[in-house]
């Protein structure tokens, strides 16, 4: 099933893209800032992805992608950094539109954020010899600290909307890591991570998703400071 990874990307994007033109949501108005957010996130995550793939920290099962590669990454992996952030940011904005009061108090937001920063930092320090864990939690530490310091209002809602995003995350990433199929689409070298799985998903992947989406929201907020 060489088109599975492509279908997962397009399936994740399809409904959010179509509803971007909803007369109430008008999410297409965010395309410019989101496009820049996606570009900046790709400038960070793609080199990381290439390095990890070349060095066998993770890799891709050729049975599940079309075979075209760019810098050692399947084209579908490049699409991942467009489709998934788009779908998740759309979900974030849609939830805020329909539930405008979906947010924590600023005090609780800062408390939870600083606990997360401390947790991410401790895990990264104690696992400096595991590439995926160290790089993943280090970036999460830096970005979360930056956002809670500069734009804590993002985290007031994101800490809640991300919990909703975890539902499709477990479905899509579950398939990518081997749930419901014979073999995983993406495999991991467990000596370079904590080897703790949420079903078939490395626990690092949840922090990876948290950081990837938060980075896009941070860039968008930086562009639209008045909003």
Secondary structure, 3 states (H helix, E strand, C coil): CCCHHHHHHHHHHHHHHHHCCCCCCCHHHHHHHHHHHHHHHHHHHHHHHHHHHHCCCEEECHHHCCCCEECCEEHHHHHHHHHHHHHHHHHHHHHHHHCCCCCCCHHHHHHHHHHHHHHHHHHHHHCCCCHHHHHHHHHHHHHHHHHHHHCHHHHHHHHHHHHHHHHHHHHHHHHHCCCCCCCCCEEECHHHCCCCEECCEEHHHHHHHHHHHHHHHHHHHHHCCCC
